[in-house]
Amino acid sequence: MEGVQKPQGSVVIIGAGTQGRRLAHMWSSRGGTVRLVDPQEKQLQDGLNAWLVVECVPENLDLKRKVITQLDELAPEDTIIASNSSSYGIFEIIDGMSLKNNKRIMSAHCYWPPETSAIEIMGHKDSDPKLIELVLEQCKEHGFSPFYVKKDSVGYIYNRIWAAIKRETLLTLSEGVATPKEIDAIFKDVLKTPKGPCEQMDVVGLDVVLDIENHYAESRSGIPTEPRDYLREMIQGGSLGVKNGRGFYDYEEQKK
């Protein structure tokens, strides 16, 4: 690729949660060196010799801004810095920030479960196109299926389509039109997917779904309130999804 050499060195993943471990697996699958670190004093120092650093810290805007700022200060000029945030685009994270080199900062969001190879790469108005191209190429070489998000987009490509499905599902439930089981059954019958929207939201976690919906509501006008109200009632009633055994479905009962 003209003007950009094939990267040398390691990939550093900041945050050893579900997504961090998944990214570490993908980036190491072709024999590359990956350093997977969790928030601690030496984590940023571990990234000083890397060609790519990806933050996978929790979906907290202030925390992400703090990590990106520190990486921008510490990492060499030619190290690419990416955010794996699912609900905040890089244009939102760096908005108003004073950075040393924002041309090398971008979003690199992947999906779950691990067999999902899609990864969305999104820059911002000052991103270096050559670095975007380099990351897209390297993602493909490391087993990802990269998609380039060409403009600023809350929710990238897939998540903003999926958000509409989630929102209509929750609105349908709040109106008493159908049960979660019925919605999932018809969804899977028509689209031949392994999970319906209620099952998928349970996997993600209803508290996380609500956080994402709140962010959409803050970013856009005209988002209905009923889906969020419905989620709040479920959460207040102790339903978080698979992680606590009860969401749209009772997973403890299923185990029995």
C-alpha positions as CSV (number, residue, x, y, z in Angstrom):
1,M,0.0,0.0,0.0
2,E,1.6,3.2,-1.2
3,G,2.8,5.5,1.6
4,V,2.1,3.1,4.5
5,Q,4.3,0.2,5.4
6,K,3.1,-3.1,6.7
7,P,3.0,-2.6,10.5
8,Q,5.6,-4.1,12.8
9,G,5.3,-4.8,16.5
10,S,2.4,-5.9,18.7
11,V,-1.2,-5.0,19.2
12,V,-2.3,-3.9,22.6
13,I,-5.8,-4.4,23.9
14,I,-6.8,-2.2,26.9
15,G,-9.4,-4.1,28.8
16,A,-9.6,-7.9,29.3
17,G,-13.4,-8.2,29.3
18,T,-15.5,-10.2,26.8
19,Q,-14.7,-8.0,23.8
20,G,-11.1,-7.5,24.8
21,R,-10.5,-11.3,25.0
22,R,-12.3,-11.8,21.7
23,L,-10.2,-9.1,19.9
24,A,-7.0,-10.6,21.4
25,H,-7.9,-14.0,19.9
26,M,-8.5,-12.5,16.4
27,W,-5.4,-10.3,16.3
28,S,-3.2,-13.2,17.5
29,S,-4.8,-15.8,15.1
30,R,-2.2,-15.2,12.4
31,G,0.7,-15.4,14.7
32,G,1.0,-11.8,15.7
33,T,2.0,-10.6,19.2
34,V,-0.9,-9.3,21.3
35,R,-0.7,-7.8,24.8
36,L,-4.0,-8.0,26.7
37,V,-4.0,-5.8,29.7
38,D,-6.7,-4.7,32.2
39,P,-6.9,-1.3,33.9
40,Q,-3.8,-0.9,36.1
41,E,-0.9,1.5,36.5
42,K,1.4,-0.2,33.9
43,Q,-1.2,-0.8,31.2
44,L,-0.4,2.2,29.1
45,Q,3.3,1.6,29.3
46,D,2.8,-1.8,27.7
47,G,1.5,-0.1,24.6
48,L,4.6,2.0,23.9
49,N,6.0,-0.4,21.3
50,A,2.7,-1.4,19.6
51,W,1.5,-0.4,16.1
52,L,-2.1,-0.6,17.2
53,V,-3.7,0.0,20.6
54,V,-7.4,-0.7,21.1
55,E,-9.4,0.4,24.1
56,C,-12.0,-2.0,25.3
57,V,-12.8,-0.4,28.7
58,P,-16.5,-0.3,29.9
59,E,-19.0,2.0,28.1
60,N,-18.3,5.0,30.2
61,L,-17.6,8.1,28.1
62,D,-15.4,9.9,30.7
63,L,-13.3,6.7,31.1
64,K,-12.9,6.3,27.4
65,R,-11.8,9.9,27.0
66,K,-9.3,9.5,29.8
67,V,-7.8,6.4,28.2
68,I,-7.7,7.9,24.7
69,T,-6.0,11.1,26.1
70,Q,-3.4,9.1,28.0
71,L,-2.7,6.9,25.0
72,D,-2.4,10.0,22.7
73,E,0.2,11.4,25.1
74,L,2.3,8.3,25.6
75,A,2.1,6.4,22.3
76,P,4.6,7.1,19.5
77,E,3.3,9.2,16.5
78,D,3.0,6.2,14.3
79,T,0.9,4.1,16.7
80,I,-2.8,3.8,15.7
81,I,-5.3,4.3,18.6
82,A,-8.7,2.7,18.2
83,S,-11.9,2.5,20.3
84,N,-14.0,-0.6,20.4
85,S,-17.0,1.3,21.9
86,S,-20.3,0.0,20.7
87,S,-22.4,3.0,21.6
88,Y,-20.0,6.0,21.2
89,G,-18.4,6.8,17.9
90,I,-14.9,8.2,17.9
91,F,-16.2,11.6,16.8
92,E,-18.2,11.7,20.0
93,I,-15.4,10.5,22.2
94,I,-12.8,13.0,21.0
95,D,-15.2,15.9,20.7
96,G,-13.7,19.0,22.4
97,M,-10.5,17.2,23.4
98,S,-7.1,18.6,22.8
99,L,-5.0,15.8,21.3
100,K,-1.4,15.6,20.1
101,N,-2.3,13.6,17.0
102,N,-5.9,12.9,16.3
103,K,-5.3,11.8,12.7
104,R,-4.4,8.3,14.0
105,I,-7.4,7.9,16.2
106,M,-10.5,5.9,15.0
107,S,-13.3,3.4,16.0
108,A,-12.8,-0.3,15.5
109,H,-15.9,-2.0,16.8
110,C,-16.4,-5.8,16.6
111,Y,-19.4,-8.0,17.5
112,W,-20.2,-10.9,19.7
113,P,-20.2,-14.0,19.7
114,P,-16.6,-14.8,18.6
115,E,-17.7,-16.5,15.4
116,T,-19.0,-13.1,14.2
117,S,-16.1,-11.8,12.1
118,A,-17.6,-8.4,11.3
119,I,-15.7,-5.3,12.4
120,E,-16.6,-1.7,11.6
121,I,-13.9,0.9,11.1
122,M,-15.0,4.5,11.4
123,G,-12.8,7.6,11.4
124,H,-13.7,11.2,11.9
125,K,-13.3,14.4,9.9
126,D,-9.5,14.6,10.6
127,S,-8.6,10.9,10.2
128,D,-5.7,10.0,8.0
129,P,-7.3,8.0,5.1
130,K,-4.1,5.9,4.7
131,L,-4.3,4.7,8.3
132,I,-8.0,3.8,7.8
133,E,-7.0,1.8,4.7
134,L,-4.1,0.1,6.6
135,V,-6.4,-1.0,9.5
136,L,-9.0,-2.3,7.0
137,E,-6.3,-4.3,5.2
138,Q,-4.9,-5.7,8.5
139,C,-8.3,-6.6,9.8
140,K,-8.9,-8.7,6.7
141,E,-5.5,-10.4,7.1
142,H,-6.3,-11.3,10.7
143,G,-9.6,-13.0,10.0
144,F,-12.0,-10.1,10.4
145,S,-14.6,-9.1,7.8
146,P,-14.1,-5.3,7.9
147,F,-16.7,-2.7,6.9
148,Y,-15.9,0.9,6.4
149,V,-18.3,3.4,8.0
150,K,-17.9,6.3,5.6
151,K,-19.5,9.1,7.7
152,D,-20.0,9.9,11.4
153,S,-22.8,7.5,12.6
154,V,-24.1,6.8,16.1
155,G,-24.5,3.0,16.0
156,Y,-22.1,2.5,13.1
157,I,-23.9,0.5,10.4
158,Y,-25.3,-2.7,11.9
159,N,-26.2,-1.3,15.4
160,R,-28.3,1.5,14.1
161,I,-30.4,-1.0,12.1
162,W,-30.5,-3.4,15.1
163,A,-31.5,-0.5,17.3
164,A,-34.7,0.0,15.3
165,I,-35.6,-3.7,15.7
166,K,-35.0,-3.6,19.4
167,R,-37.0,-0.4,19.8
168,E,-40.0,-1.7,17.9
169,T,-39.8,-5.0,19.8
170,L,-40.0,-3.2,23.1
171,L,-42.8,-0.9,21.8
172,T,-44.7,-4.0,20.7
173,L,-44.3,-5.6,24.1
174,S,-45.3,-2.4,25.9
175,E,-48.5,-2.2,23.9
176,G,-49.3,-5.9,24.7
177,V,-49.4,-6.9,21.1
178,A,-47.4,-10.1,21.6
179,T,-45.3,-11.9,24.2
180,P,-41.4,-12.2,24.0
181,K,-41.8,-15.9,23.0
182,E,-44.2,-15.0,20.1
183,I,-42.0,-12.2,18.9
184,D,-38.9,-14.3,18.9
185,A,-40.7,-17.2,17.2
186,I,-42.0,-15.2,14.3
187,F,-38.7,-13.3,13.9
188,K,-36.8,-16.6,13.6
189,D,-39.4,-18.2,11.4
190,V,-39.3,-15.3,8.9
191,L,-35.6,-14.4,9.0
192,K,-34.1,-17.8,9.9
193,T,-31.9,-16.4,12.6
194,P,-30.7,-18.5,15.6
195,K,-32.1,-16.0,18.1
196,G,-35.0,-13.5,18.2
197,P,-34.7,-9.9,19.4
198,C,-35.8,-10.7,23.0
199,E,-33.3,-13.5,23.3
200,Q,-30.5,-11.4,21.9
201,M,-31.3,-8.5,24.3
202,D,-31.1,-11.0,27.2
203,V,-27.6,-12.0,26.0
204,V,-26.4,-8.4,25.8
205,G,-28.0,-7.5,29.2
206,L,-31.1,-5.3,29.6
207,D,-29.1,-2.7,31.6
208,V,-26.7,-2.4,28.7
209,V,-29.5,-2.2,26.2
210,L,-31.1,0.7,28.2
211,D,-27.7,2.6,28.3
212,I,-27.5,2.3,24.6
213,E,-31.1,3.4,24.1
214,N,-30.5,6.4,26.4
215,H,-27.5,7.4,24.2
216,Y,-29.6,7.2,21.0
217,A,-32.2,9.4,22.7
218,E,-29.6,12.0,23.7
219,S,-28.1,12.0,20.1
220,R,-31.4,12.1,18.1
221,S,-34.8,13.7,18.3
222,G,-38.0,11.8,18.0
223,I,-36.9,8.6,19.9
224,P,-40.0,7.2,21.6
225,T,-39.9,6.9,25.4
226,E,-42.0,3.8,25.8
227,P,-39.3,1.3,25.0
228,R,-37.0,2.8,27.6
229,D,-39.8,2.9,30.2
230,Y,-40.5,-0.7,29.5
231,L,-36.8,-1.6,30.0
232,R,-36.6,0.4,33.3
233,E,-39.5,-1.5,34.7
234,M,-37.9,-4.8,33.9
235,I,-34.6,-3.8,35.4
236,Q,-36.2,-2.4,38.6
237,G,-38.0,-5.7,38.9
238,G,-34.6,-7.5,38.9
239,S,-34.6,-8.7,35.2
240,L,-31.2,-8.1,33.6
241,G,-31.0,-11.0,31.2
242,V,-28.8,-14.1,31.0
243,K,-26.2,-12.7,33.4
244,N,-28.5,-12.8,36.4
245,G,-30.7,-15.7,35.2
246,R,-33.8,-13.7,34.5
247,G,-34.8,-11.4,31.6
248,F,-37.5,-11.9,29.0
249,Y,-37.0,-15.6,29.9
250,D,-36.3,-17.4,33.2
251,Y,-32.9,-19.0,32.6
252,E,-32.7,-20.5,36.1
253,E,-35.9,-22.4,35.4
254,Q,-34.6,-23.6,32.0
255,K,-31.5,-25.1,33.8
256,K,-33.8,-27.1,36.0
